[in-house]
């Protein structure tokens, strides 16, 4: 299992890491950009709404690529009705084949699953 600790200034590194890991996992080339968008949206939420640092973990599972992003905050999944922003989690949910959010005592965790091998 691979792990990357990051803060807000590290988001370009998070995107590059996600892209590299997707390709290494054999993800279809036309799916890599959507994968990176989903990771970026959730990672951005983690360090802007959840706390000043977060952890991204990634592992293969049954031909898929599973990504977990954890922060120490307890942000509420959005968007709220009538919101102009706050669509990141909604976008990630559309791009992932599966997405779950856990919030509470030890922080917030988003787990996403994406098809791995092409």
N, C-alpha and C positions, 0 to 999 in steps of 0.2 A: 504494500500500500504506500503510495507516494503522498507526501505532505508538503504544503507550502504555507508559511506564515506570511501575512501581508497587512499593510496599512494603506490608506488612501493614495499616497504617492506611488505605491507599488502596482496600481491597477494595470498599467501597460505590461508589466512583467507577468501579471496574472493572465492576461489575454494571450501573451506569447506562450506561456507554460501550457495553457489549455489547448492551444493550437498544436503545439508539439506533441502533447500527450494523445490527442485525438488521432493524429497521423500515425504515431507509434502503435496505437491500438488497432490500426487498420480501418478506421472510420472512412466511409465513402467521402471522396473529396468534395462533393457537392453538399455534404452535411456539415463539414468542418466550420464554415462561417456561422451557421445557425447555432452550433454548439458553443462557439466562442461568444456569441451575443448573449446566450442564456447564462453562461458562466459570468460574464461581465455584469449583467443586470443584477444577479444575486450577490456577487462580490461587492458591487457598489453599494447595495442596500446594507450589507453587513457592516461596512466601515463608515457609512454616513448615518444610519439609523440605529445600529446595534452597538457601536463602540468604536474605539480608535484602532483596533486590530482584530483580525479574524484568521481562521485556519481553513484551508482548502485541502481536502483529502480526495484521492481518486483511486479507483481500483476496478479491474475487470471482473465481470460476474456473468457467467452464462452467455458469453458473446457480446454482452453490453458493456458500456462504460458507466460506472456509478460515480457521482460526484457529490460530496458533502461539504457544505460551507457552514461553519459554526462561528458565532460571535458571542460576546458576553451580555448583549442587550436583550430586551424583550419587546422588540418592535412588533407592531401589529400588521399582518399581511393586508395589503391594499389592493386595488385603489378604493378610496372611499367614494360614495355616491357624489357626483358632481365634480370630482377632482380633475384638475388639469394635468397634474403629474402623478407619480406613484404607479406607473404602469409596468415597472420592471418585472415584478413577480408574475404579473399576468402574462407578459411576453414570454418569460422563461417557461411558464406552464404550457403555453402553446407550442414551444419548441422542443420540450422534453417529452419522452414517451411516458414518463411518470414523474411526479413531483409531490413531495410531502413537506410540510412545515411543522416543526415542533417548537413551541415557545414555552417559556416558564423559568423556574428557578435557576438552572445553570446557564441560561442564555437561549439563543435562537439557533436552530439548525434547519437548514434546507437540504433535502436529499433529492437528487435528480438522477434519472436513468435515461441513457441514450443508446440507440443501436450502435454497437462497436464496429464489428467487421463488415466490410462492404459485401 
